[in-house]
Amino acid sequence: MTQRSLPDFPWDSLAPHKERASAVSGGIVDLSVGTPVDPTPAVVQEALRGAADAPGYPLTYGTPALREAVAGWFARRRGVPGLDPDGVLPTIGSKELVAWLPTLLGLGRGDVVGFPGVAYPTYDVGARLAGATPQVVDGLAALGPLTPTTTPRLLWLNSPSNPTGRVLGVEHLAKVVAWARQHGVVVASDECYAELDWRPGSSEPATPSILDPRVCGGSHEGLLAVYSLSKQSNLAGYRAAFVAGDVALVRRVLEVRKHAGMIVPWPVQVALTAALADDDHVAEQKARYAARRTVLRQAVEGFGLRVDHSDAGLYLWATRDEDAWATVEALAGRGILVAPGTFYGEAGRRHVRIALTATDERVATAAERLHA
Ligand SMILES: Cc1ncc(COP(=O)(O)O)c(C=O)c1O
Protein backbone atom coordinates (compact mmCIF):
# COMPACT_ATOMS: atom_id res chain seq x y z
CA MET A 1 0.00 0.00 0.00
CA THR A 2 1.52 3.36 -0.93
CA GLN A 3 1.27 6.23 1.49
CA ARG A 4 0.08 9.34 -0.33
CA SER A 5 2.01 12.50 0.46
CA LEU A 6 -0.61 14.86 1.76
CA PRO A 7 0.32 18.24 3.24
CA ASP A 8 0.22 18.61 7.04
CA PHE A 9 -3.15 19.70 8.32
CA PRO A 10 -2.07 23.13 9.52
CA TRP A 11 -4.90 24.14 11.83
CA ASP A 12 -3.48 22.27 14.83
CA SER A 13 -0.63 24.76 14.93
CA LEU A 14 -3.12 27.49 15.86
CA ALA A 15 -4.05 25.73 19.14
CA PRO A 16 -1.75 27.73 21.47
CA HIS A 17 -3.07 30.99 20.02
CA LYS A 18 -6.61 29.76 20.42
CA GLU A 19 -5.90 29.04 24.06
CA ARG A 20 -4.42 32.49 24.57
CA ALA A 21 -7.35 34.23 22.84
CA SER A 22 -9.86 32.16 24.84
CA ALA A 23 -8.28 33.31 28.11
CA VAL A 24 -9.06 36.99 27.38
CA SER A 25 -11.94 38.31 29.48
CA GLY A 26 -15.11 38.21 27.40
CA GLY A 27 -13.93 35.12 25.51
CA ILE A 28 -12.49 34.42 22.12
CA VAL A 29 -13.61 36.06 18.88
CA ASP A 30 -12.80 33.30 16.44
CA LEU A 31 -12.23 34.74 12.98
CA SER A 32 -9.94 31.94 11.87
CA VAL A 33 -12.33 29.58 10.09
CA GLY A 34 -14.91 30.83 7.58
CA THR A 35 -17.87 28.86 8.85
CA PRO A 36 -21.30 30.51 8.58
CA VAL A 37 -23.01 31.35 11.89
CA ASP A 38 -26.38 32.78 10.85
CA PRO A 39 -29.49 30.60 10.54
CA THR A 40 -30.20 28.57 7.43
CA PRO A 41 -32.99 30.54 5.68
CA ALA A 42 -36.54 29.40 6.50
CA VAL A 43 -37.37 28.79 2.83
CA VAL A 44 -34.53 26.25 2.62
CA GLN A 45 -35.28 24.59 5.96
CA GLU A 46 -38.92 24.14 4.92
CA ALA A 47 -37.90 22.57 1.62
CA LEU A 48 -35.63 20.15 3.47
CA ARG A 49 -38.35 19.20 5.94
CA GLY A 50 -40.84 18.70 3.10
CA ALA A 51 -38.50 16.17 1.50
CA ALA A 52 -37.83 14.15 4.66
CA ASP A 53 -39.62 11.08 3.29
CA ALA A 54 -36.97 9.63 0.98
CA PRO A 55 -37.04 5.82 0.86
CA GLY A 56 -35.55 5.45 -2.63
CA TYR A 57 -32.11 6.22 -4.04
CA PRO A 58 -31.72 9.75 -5.41
CA LEU A 59 -30.31 10.49 -8.87
CA THR A 60 -26.56 11.08 -8.92
CA TYR A 61 -27.17 13.48 -11.81
CA GLY A 62 -29.62 15.47 -9.65
CA THR A 63 -33.30 15.98 -10.40
CA PRO A 64 -34.17 17.78 -13.66
CA ALA A 65 -35.71 20.52 -11.48
CA LEU A 66 -32.42 21.03 -9.69
CA ARG A 67 -30.38 21.15 -12.88
CA GLU A 68 -32.82 23.62 -14.39
CA ALA A 69 -32.70 25.73 -11.21
CA VAL A 70 -28.92 25.92 -11.60
CA ALA A 71 -29.26 27.00 -15.24
CA GLY A 72 -31.85 29.61 -14.19
CA TRP A 73 -29.54 30.90 -11.46
CA PHE A 74 -26.64 31.26 -13.91
CA ALA A 75 -28.88 33.22 -16.28
CA ARG A 76 -30.32 35.45 -13.54
CA ARG A 77 -27.36 35.99 -11.25
CA ARG A 78 -24.20 35.32 -13.25
CA GLY A 79 -24.86 36.72 -16.71
CA VAL A 80 -24.70 33.22 -18.24
CA PRO A 81 -27.74 32.62 -20.46
CA GLY A 82 -28.52 29.29 -22.06
CA LEU A 83 -26.55 26.97 -19.78
CA ASP A 84 -27.43 23.41 -20.78
CA PRO A 85 -28.97 21.64 -17.72
CA ASP A 86 -27.28 18.46 -18.98
CA GLY A 87 -24.02 20.16 -18.05
CA VAL A 88 -24.97 20.48 -14.36
CA LEU A 89 -24.15 18.01 -11.61
CA PRO A 90 -24.82 18.43 -7.86
CA THR A 91 -21.93 17.69 -5.50
CA ILE A 92 -21.72 16.91 -1.79
CA GLY A 93 -20.43 20.37 -0.97
CA SER A 94 -17.70 21.65 -3.26
CA LYS A 95 -14.71 20.60 -1.17
CA GLU A 96 -15.14 16.96 -2.20
CA LEU A 97 -15.38 17.95 -5.87
CA VAL A 98 -12.24 20.06 -5.56
CA ALA A 99 -10.44 17.20 -3.83
CA TRP A 100 -11.56 14.54 -6.34
CA LEU A 101 -11.90 16.35 -9.67
CA PRO A 102 -8.45 15.37 -10.97
CA THR A 103 -9.25 11.73 -10.12
CA LEU A 104 -12.77 11.95 -11.57
CA LEU A 105 -11.31 13.31 -14.81
CA GLY A 106 -8.94 10.37 -14.97
CA LEU A 107 -5.76 12.34 -14.28
CA GLY A 108 -2.86 10.61 -12.62
CA ARG A 109 0.88 10.11 -12.63
CA GLY A 110 2.70 12.63 -14.79
CA ASP A 111 -0.30 14.91 -15.24
CA VAL A 112 0.14 18.49 -14.04
CA VAL A 113 -2.64 20.18 -12.07
CA GLY A 114 -2.18 23.94 -11.73
CA PHE A 115 -3.58 26.28 -9.09
CA PRO A 116 -2.83 29.75 -7.65
CA GLY A 117 0.16 30.28 -5.37
CA VAL A 118 -1.91 31.66 -2.52
CA ALA A 119 -4.92 29.39 -2.45
CA TYR A 120 -7.43 27.16 -0.76
CA PRO A 121 -5.27 24.11 0.07
CA THR A 122 -7.65 21.51 -1.43
CA TYR A 123 -6.53 22.17 -5.05
CA ASP A 124 -3.12 20.84 -4.06
CA VAL A 125 -4.67 17.96 -2.10
CA GLY A 126 -6.78 16.96 -5.13
CA ALA A 127 -3.72 16.75 -7.37
CA ARG A 128 -1.96 14.59 -4.80
CA LEU A 129 -4.96 12.28 -4.27
CA ALA A 130 -4.91 11.57 -8.00
CA GLY A 131 -1.17 10.89 -7.91
CA ALA A 132 -0.77 13.85 -10.30
CA THR A 133 1.77 16.66 -10.04
CA PRO A 134 0.59 19.76 -8.17
CA GLN A 135 1.98 22.99 -9.57
CA VAL A 136 1.58 26.63 -8.63
CA VAL A 137 0.59 28.67 -11.67
CA ASP A 138 0.69 32.38 -10.98
CA GLY A 139 0.33 33.90 -14.40
CA LEU A 140 0.55 31.98 -17.64
CA ALA A 141 3.80 33.62 -18.64
CA ALA A 142 5.48 32.08 -15.58
CA LEU A 143 4.90 28.62 -17.07
CA GLY A 144 7.53 29.32 -19.70
CA PRO A 145 7.70 27.35 -22.97
CA LEU A 146 5.35 24.39 -22.69
CA THR A 147 6.01 20.80 -23.67
CA PRO A 148 3.44 17.99 -23.62
CA THR A 149 4.70 16.87 -20.20
CA THR A 150 4.74 20.33 -18.60
CA THR A 151 1.38 21.54 -19.91
CA PRO A 152 -1.21 21.38 -17.12
CA ARG A 153 -4.10 19.04 -17.87
CA LEU A 154 -6.26 20.91 -15.39
CA LEU A 155 -5.95 24.51 -14.23
CA TRP A 156 -7.81 25.77 -11.18
CA LEU A 157 -8.91 29.37 -10.90
CA ASN A 158 -10.52 30.78 -7.78
CA SER A 159 -12.34 34.08 -8.14
CA PRO A 160 -13.21 35.69 -5.79
CA SER A 161 -10.19 34.18 -4.10
CA ASN A 162 -10.01 32.56 -0.73
CA PRO A 163 -7.98 33.91 1.03
CA THR A 164 -7.12 37.15 -0.81
CA GLY A 165 -10.55 38.32 -1.97
CA ARG A 166 -9.12 39.17 -5.36
CA VAL A 167 -11.56 39.13 -8.27
CA LEU A 168 -10.48 38.16 -11.80
CA GLY A 169 -12.08 40.40 -14.41
CA VAL A 170 -13.62 39.43 -17.74
CA GLU A 171 -10.48 40.28 -19.70
CA HIS A 172 -8.20 38.23 -17.47
CA LEU A 173 -10.55 35.24 -17.57
CA ALA A 174 -10.94 35.49 -21.35
CA LYS A 175 -7.15 35.38 -21.78
CA VAL A 176 -6.91 32.28 -19.60
CA VAL A 177 -9.68 30.56 -21.58
CA ALA A 178 -8.07 31.40 -24.93
CA TRP A 179 -4.72 30.08 -23.68
CA ALA A 180 -6.31 26.94 -22.22
CA ARG A 181 -8.09 26.18 -25.48
CA GLN A 182 -4.90 26.64 -27.43
CA HIS A 183 -3.14 24.11 -25.20
CA GLY A 184 -6.00 21.68 -24.51
CA VAL A 185 -6.16 22.51 -20.81
CA VAL A 186 -9.36 22.01 -18.81
CA VAL A 187 -10.15 25.09 -16.67
CA ALA A 188 -12.06 24.59 -13.42
CA SER A 189 -13.14 27.85 -11.85
CA ASP A 190 -14.09 27.80 -8.17
CA GLU A 191 -16.54 30.68 -7.81
CA CYS A 192 -18.12 29.98 -4.43
CA TYR A 193 -17.87 33.61 -3.20
CA ALA A 194 -19.31 35.13 -6.39
CA GLU A 195 -22.40 36.62 -4.74
CA LEU A 196 -20.30 38.39 -2.10
CA ASP A 197 -18.77 41.19 -4.14
CA TRP A 198 -18.11 44.39 -2.16
CA ARG A 199 -16.98 46.66 -4.97
CA PRO A 200 -19.16 49.72 -5.40
CA GLY A 201 -21.75 49.28 -8.17
CA SER A 202 -21.02 45.59 -8.47
CA SER A 203 -24.35 44.21 -7.35
CA GLU A 204 -25.59 42.49 -10.53
CA PRO A 205 -24.55 40.27 -12.05
CA ALA A 206 -22.08 39.12 -9.45
CA THR A 207 -18.36 38.62 -10.22
CA PRO A 208 -17.79 37.20 -13.71
CA SER A 209 -18.07 33.47 -14.24
CA ILE A 210 -15.79 31.42 -16.45
CA LEU A 211 -19.01 30.51 -18.31
CA ASP A 212 -19.85 34.16 -19.07
CA PRO A 213 -20.13 34.59 -22.86
CA ARG A 214 -17.79 37.60 -22.66
CA VAL A 215 -15.20 35.21 -21.23
CA CYS A 216 -15.74 32.05 -23.26
CA GLY A 217 -17.45 33.29 -26.41
CA GLY A 218 -20.58 31.31 -25.56
CA SER A 219 -18.99 27.84 -25.74
CA HIS A 220 -18.46 25.96 -22.48
CA GLU A 221 -16.10 23.44 -24.00
CA GLY A 222 -13.25 22.59 -21.65
CA LEU A 223 -14.70 24.73 -18.85
CA LEU A 224 -16.21 23.90 -15.48
CA ALA A 225 -17.61 26.34 -12.92
CA VAL A 226 -17.69 25.07 -9.35
CA TYR A 227 -20.17 26.65 -6.96
CA SER A 228 -21.32 26.14 -3.40
CA LEU A 229 -24.32 27.35 -1.42
CA SER A 230 -22.45 26.97 1.88
CA LYS A 231 -21.63 30.67 2.11
CA GLN A 232 -24.33 32.53 0.23
CA SER A 233 -27.15 30.53 1.86
CA ASN A 234 -25.72 29.44 5.26
CA LEU A 235 -25.85 25.87 4.06
CA ALA A 236 -22.43 24.48 4.96
CA GLY A 237 -24.08 21.81 7.12
CA TYR A 238 -26.20 20.54 4.21
CA ARG A 239 -23.23 19.95 1.86
CA ALA A 240 -24.95 21.55 -1.12
CA ALA A 241 -23.01 22.52 -4.22
CA PHE A 242 -22.69 21.85 -7.93
CA VAL A 243 -20.39 21.84 -10.92
CA ALA A 244 -21.53 23.14 -14.32
CA GLY A 245 -20.24 23.73 -17.81
CA ASP A 246 -18.92 21.41 -20.52
CA VAL A 247 -21.54 18.65 -20.96
CA ALA A 248 -18.98 16.05 -22.03
CA LEU A 249 -16.76 16.72 -19.01
CA VAL A 250 -19.73 16.71 -16.64
CA ARG A 251 -20.87 13.37 -18.07
CA ARG A 252 -17.39 11.94 -17.57
CA VAL A 253 -17.42 13.06 -13.94
CA LEU A 254 -20.99 11.76 -13.53
CA GLU A 255 -20.07 8.33 -14.82
CA VAL A 256 -17.45 7.81 -12.11
CA ARG A 257 -19.61 9.35 -9.39
CA LYS A 258 -22.43 6.94 -10.26
CA HIS A 259 -20.12 3.97 -9.82
CA ALA A 260 -18.67 5.40 -6.63
CA GLY A 261 -21.98 6.34 -4.96
CA MET A 262 -21.13 10.04 -4.72
CA ILE A 263 -24.75 11.14 -4.50
CA VAL A 264 -26.28 14.26 -3.00
CA PRO A 265 -29.09 13.14 -0.64
CA TRP A 266 -32.60 13.72 -1.98
CA PRO A 267 -33.70 16.17 0.78
CA VAL A 268 -30.58 18.24 0.09
CA GLN A 269 -31.31 18.23 -3.66
CA VAL A 270 -34.77 19.60 -2.89
CA ALA A 271 -33.39 22.20 -0.46
CA LEU A 272 -30.73 23.24 -2.99
CA THR A 273 -33.41 23.73 -5.66
CA ALA A 274 -35.46 25.93 -3.31
CA ALA A 275 -32.40 27.96 -2.30
CA LEU A 276 -31.46 28.63 -5.93
CA ALA A 277 -34.93 29.96 -6.69
CA ASP A 278 -34.86 32.55 -3.89
CA ASP A 279 -32.62 35.60 -4.20
CA ASP A 280 -34.00 37.45 -1.16
CA HIS A 281 -32.20 35.41 1.48
CA VAL A 282 -28.94 35.86 -0.41
CA ALA A 283 -29.36 39.64 -0.40
CA GLU A 284 -30.21 39.57 3.33
CA GLN A 285 -27.14 37.54 4.16
CA LYS A 286 -24.94 39.73 1.99
CA ALA A 287 -26.17 42.80 3.89
CA ARG A 288 -25.23 41.14 7.20
CA TYR A 289 -21.72 40.43 5.98
CA ALA A 290 -21.37 43.91 4.48
CA ALA A 291 -22.09 45.50 7.87
CA ARG A 292 -19.64 43.20 9.66
CA ARG A 293 -17.02 43.82 7.02
CA THR A 294 -17.27 47.61 7.45
CA VAL A 295 -16.90 47.37 11.24
CA LEU A 296 -14.02 44.90 11.08
CA ARG A 297 -12.15 46.63 8.29
CA GLN A 298 -12.16 49.95 10.14
CA ALA A 299 -11.03 48.29 13.36
CA VAL A 300 -8.31 46.24 11.69
CA GLU A 301 -6.94 49.30 9.86
CA GLY A 302 -7.12 51.31 13.08
CA PHE A 303 -5.00 48.60 14.71
CA GLY A 304 -2.32 49.20 12.05
CA LEU A 305 -2.96 46.51 9.49
CA ARG A 306 -3.19 47.15 5.76
CA VAL A 307 -6.00 45.34 3.98
CA ASP A 308 -5.00 44.09 0.50
CA HIS A 309 -7.41 42.96 -2.25
CA SER A 310 -10.46 41.76 -0.24
CA ASP A 311 -12.79 43.09 -2.96
CA ALA A 312 -15.12 40.14 -2.52
CA GLY A 313 -15.61 37.07 -0.38
CA LEU A 314 -15.73 36.45 3.32
CA TYR A 315 -12.25 37.49 4.44
CA LEU A 316 -9.99 40.45 5.00
CA TRP A 317 -6.48 39.73 3.73
CA ALA A 318 -4.39 41.91 5.99
CA THR A 319 -0.78 42.56 6.84
CA ARG A 320 1.49 44.57 9.15
CA ASP A 321 4.44 43.78 6.89
CA GLU A 322 5.71 41.28 9.40
CA ASP A 323 5.67 37.50 9.69
CA ALA A 324 2.06 36.27 9.76
CA TRP A 325 2.58 34.44 13.05
CA ALA A 326 3.60 37.71 14.76
CA THR A 327 0.29 39.25 13.66
CA VAL A 328 -1.61 36.13 14.77
CA GLU A 329 0.05 36.45 18.18
CA ALA A 330 -0.71 40.17 18.53
CA LEU A 331 -4.37 39.60 17.70
CA ALA A 332 -4.62 36.55 19.98
CA GLY A 333 -3.44 38.84 22.77
CA ARG A 334 -6.62 40.85 22.16
CA GLY A 335 -8.73 37.71 22.20
CA ILE A 336 -9.07 37.51 18.42
CA LEU A 337 -8.07 34.40 16.49
CA VAL A 338 -7.15 34.70 12.80
CA ALA A 339 -5.44 32.39 10.32
CA PRO A 340 -1.85 33.01 9.20
CA GLY A 341 -1.54 33.44 5.43
CA THR A 342 1.13 30.75 5.55
CA PHE A 343 -1.73 28.21 5.58
CA TYR A 344 -2.49 29.23 1.97
CA GLY A 345 1.01 29.05 0.54
CA GLU A 346 4.47 30.50 1.11
CA ALA A 347 3.52 33.72 -0.69
CA GLY A 348 0.95 34.37 2.03
CA ARG A 349 3.49 34.33 4.85
CA ARG A 350 3.20 38.04 5.68
CA HIS A 351 -0.60 38.23 5.69
CA VAL A 352 -3.36 37.02 7.95
CA ARG A 353 -6.84 35.97 6.89
CA ILE A 354 -9.61 37.48 8.98
CA ALA A 355 -13.05 35.90 8.48
CA LEU A 356 -16.27 37.93 8.48
CA THR A 357 -18.20 34.89 9.67
CA ALA A 358 -18.92 35.81 13.28
CA THR A 359 -22.07 37.12 14.93
CA ASP A 360 -22.67 40.88 15.12
CA GLU A 361 -21.94 40.69 18.86
CA ARG A 362 -18.56 38.98 18.34
CA VAL A 363 -17.62 41.37 15.54
CA ALA A 364 -18.50 44.36 17.74
CA THR A 365 -16.41 42.86 20.57
CA ALA A 366 -13.45 42.41 18.19
CA ALA A 367 -13.77 46.03 17.06
CA GLU A 368 -13.87 47.30 20.66
CA ARG A 369 -10.76 45.34 21.51
CA LEU A 370 -8.89 46.57 18.45
CA HIS A 371 -9.84 50.19 19.12
CA ALA A 372 -8.89 49.96 22.84
C1 LIG B 1 -12.39 28.54 -2.31
C2 LIG B 1 -13.23 27.51 -1.67
N1 LIG B 1 -13.65 26.48 -2.39
C3 LIG B 1 -14.43 25.52 -1.87
C4 LIG B 1 -14.82 25.57 -0.55
C5 LIG B 1 -15.65 24.44 -0.01
O1 LIG B 1 -16.93 24.78 0.27
P1 LIG B 1 -18.02 23.67 0.57
O2 LIG B 1 -17.33 22.35 0.63
O3 LIG B 1 -18.62 24.04 1.87
O4 LIG B 1 -18.98 23.73 -0.55
C6 LIG B 1 -14.39 26.62 0.25
C7 LIG B 1 -14.78 26.66 1.67
O5 LIG B 1 -14.33 27.44 2.45
C8 LIG B 1 -13.58 27.62 -0.33
O6 LIG B 1 -13.14 28.65 0.39
The ligand as a Tripos MOL2 file, in Angstrom:
@<TRIPOS>MOLECULE
LIG
   16    16     1     0     0
SMALL
NO_CHARGES

@<TRIPOS>ATOM
      1 C1        -12.3890   28.5420   -2.3130 C.3       1 LIG1
      2 C2        -13.2340   27.5130   -1.6700 C.ar      1 LIG1
      3 N1        -13.6540   26.4770   -2.3920 N.ar      1 LIG1
      4 C3        -14.4290   25.5160   -1.8700 C.ar      1 LIG1
      5 C4        -14.8190   25.5730   -0.5500 C.ar      1 LIG1
      6 C5        -15.6460   24.4430   -0.0070 C.3       1 LIG1
      7 O1        -16.9300   24.7800    0.2750 O.3       1 LIG1
      8 P1        -18.0190   23.6670    0.5650 P.3       1 LIG1
      9 O2        -17.3330   22.3470    0.6310 O.co2     1 LIG1
     10 O3        -18.6250   24.0440    1.8730 O.co2     1 LIG1
     11 O4        -18.9840   23.7320   -0.5480 O.co2     1 LIG1
     12 C6        -14.3940   26.6190    0.2530 C.ar      1 LIG1
     13 C7        -14.7750   26.6640    1.6680 C.2       1 LIG1
     14 O5        -14.3330   27.4420    2.4470 O.2       1 LIG1
     15 C8        -13.5800   27.6200   -0.3270 C.ar      1 LIG1
     16 O6        -13.1440   28.6500    0.3880 O.3       1 LIG1
@<TRIPOS>BOND
     1     1     2 1
     2     2     3 ar
     3     2    15 ar
     4     3     4 ar
     5     4     5 ar
     6     5     6 1
     7     5    12 ar
     8     6     7 1
     9     7     8 1
    10     8     9 2
    11     8    10 1
    12     8    11 1
    13    12    13 1
    14    12    15 ar
    15    13    14 2
    16    15    16 1
@<TRIPOS>SUBSTRUCTURE
     1 LIG1         1 GROUP 0 **** ****
